[in-house]
């Protein structure tokens, strides 16, 4: 990752329907972040696992859509993630599932389900969204299972019941019907989605981000597809500094065919809140209003972002091995001065004492003389806020 409303509000009208892209409430939905390895031995950011009959893998160990996915091969194992929910609102959930012909799921069925919980963590409802069916015994006609080597999309739109505070997407294996000759194979999961249906998405500035108050700020979003083809979604936009929405905030856009609005320069060290409500004509039926999520951003200094790089493996040659670290970091340039980041590499763990050619640059060279696993940490600072990340080097 290299990275008050004093001005007159200018409306930017963008005609036409929005695309179908929408904001995912899940963190790391495609499993692209995190180390590779078996459940229980590695951390997959955003996700919680149970059991050990599962693996976070890349394309060398199974099917992936991008570069990484997860697989499961026994019903004692599963993976889930929670997301915030608004009771009475519709949510779209979906997942991609796959099995290889060389390791075909048999006897088991892959289950994708949605659970709803209240604020006290009491489970209100359990919904089976759908299955990836494993192959069944040849003696069971009509039960061939889902075809291998093909991604299957499992999806549904569900309403958060009263008094839901959050939802949970769960992927696991269950015993399939009509099987007699044992279980085998694995199911692969990738690109999971959970988000509000028919609501504005993709806020810019991003939710919980920071912006430079000295520059003109544009609010933008993506409108949902209408329920009826040919209809046009119209939008209200509420904006201000009141966390209670709409509260004392101002409606700066009133039922307009728009995807963005300029709010101009803003006040330093302030927190702003905004919401986009969508009106769907619903064909000849009654108009349907969908209230959007409340998004927020501030005009203070943002925390830097840092990625210490990918895991590397090297071999000792003549008693030593040198690696070139490949980190990335970005910042908003505040505060200014200094307007730039400083870097500090340290050794968290390892059997020896690595030597940096310079530990205060982004991408130093590091020399090792003792075999083993080393964890190196990069800390970056903008003089006000710090961020850090680690990388593993196997020698």
NORZIDA-V536911 format. One record per residue. PHI is phi in degrees with one decimal (999 if undefined). Layout:
phi
PHI
PHI
//
This chain:
phi
999
-74.4
-106.8
999
-49.9
-82.4
-85.8
-64.7
-78.1
-108.7
-93.9
-109.3
-96.7
-118.5
-77.8
100.9
-82.8
-80.7
-76.8
-91.5
-65.2
-141.5
-85.7
-87.1
-76.0
-87.3
-92.8
54.0
-67.5
-101.0
61.0
-76.3
-101.7
108.1
-73.3
-84.4
153.6
-74.1
-53.9
94.4
-109.0
-131.2
-103.6
-108.0
-49.6
90.2
-111.9
-118.6
-117.3
-135.5
75.9
-125.3
-93.7
-152.4
-149.6
-89.7
-135.6
-109.8
-63.5
-75.5
-124.6
149.2
-86.7
-137.8
-91.2
-106.1
-123.6
-140.7
-157.5
-123.9
-134.3
-137.0
-135.5
-155.4
-76.9
-85.9
-133.7
-165.6
-147.9
-150.8
-149.3
-93.6
-142.4
-67.5
-135.8
-112.7
-59.5
83.7
-97.1
-86.3
-126.1
-91.2
-132.0
-157.5
-156.5
-109.1
-126.9
-157.9
-140.0
-90.1
-64.2
-81.9
-147.2
-68.7
-61.3
-141.2
84.4
-85.7
-119.8
-83.1
-111.0
-110.6
-134.4
-125.1
-117.2
-112.2
-128.9
-90.6
-66.6
-96.2
66.3
-87.8
-74.2
-89.6
-153.8
-128.2
-119.5
-80.8
-72.1
172.6
-126.1
-103.9
-85.2
-77.7
-64.1
-109.5
-59.5
-55.8
-75.5
-111.5
-61.1
83.2
-124.6
-76.6
83.1
-71.9
-66.5
-78.9
60.6
-139.8
-73.9
-111.0
-91.9
-114.2
-149.7
-167.2
-114.1
-127.5
-98.4
-67.0
-75.9
-73.5
-106.5
-60.0
-111.2
-157.3
-112.7
-138.9
-92.3
-131.2
-125.8
-156.7
-107.8
-132.2
-67.4
-79.6
-79.4
58.2
-126.5
-133.6
-113.5
92.2
-118.1
-164.7
77.1
-146.0
-108.8
-111.5
-115.7
-157.4
46.6
-88.6
-135.1
-148.8
-162.8
-60.1
-87.2
59.7
-118.1
-62.6
-136.8
53.5
-68.2
-139.0
-60.0
-61.4
-58.3
64.2
-98.4
-122.8
-128.6
-83.2
-68.8
-79.7
-112.7
-62.5
-106.9
-109.5
-90.0
-140.8
-158.2
-111.3
-80.1
-74.7
-68.9
-72.1
-68.2
-115.9
-58.6
97.6
-76.6
-120.6
-76.7
-106.6
-132.6
-100.8
-129.8
-103.9
-150.2
167.1
-113.2
-91.6
-67.0
-86.3
-104.6
-81.0
50.9
-93.5
-70.4
-101.3
-82.2
-94.4
-141.0
-122.7
51.3
-114.8
-83.4
-147.0
-115.2
-161.7
-153.1
-92.4
-107.8
77.5
-81.0
-123.6
-83.4
-67.3
57.1
-126.0
-106.8
-112.5
-127.2
-150.9
-146.1
-112.8
-101.8
-112.0
-113.0
-105.7
-59.5
59.1
62.4
-91.9
-83.0
-66.5
-60.7
-116.9
-98.8
-115.6
-76.4
-84.5
-71.6
-87.3
-102.3
-142.6
-150.2
-124.6
-112.7
-100.7
-78.4
-83.5
-70.1
-60.5
-112.2
-148.6
-132.1
-74.9
105.3
-85.1
-59.1
-126.0
-124.5
-134.3
-120.0
-69.1
-133.8
58.1
89.5
-150.8
-147.6
-120.8
-121.6
-101.4
-73.4
-132.1
-93.3
-136.2
-148.4
-145.9
-156.6
-90.3
83.6
-107.4
-71.6
-134.6
-75.1
-82.9
72.6
-151.8
-93.0
-113.1
-124.1
-146.6
-95.3
-136.4
-103.6
-78.5
-159.4
149.7
-76.4
-123.2
-119.6
-64.9
-118.5
-90.3
-70.2
-164.8
-96.8
-118.8
-123.0
-68.6
-127.7
-81.0
-95.4
-128.2
-110.1
-117.9
-124.9
-127.3
-69.5
146.0
-97.3
-120.8
-113.1
-107.8
-117.0
-109.1
-112.6
-115.5
-141.5
-102.9
86.6
-119.5
-129.4
-116.7
-147.0
-146.5
-153.2
-121.5
-136.0
-101.3
-119.2
-102.2
-112.6
//
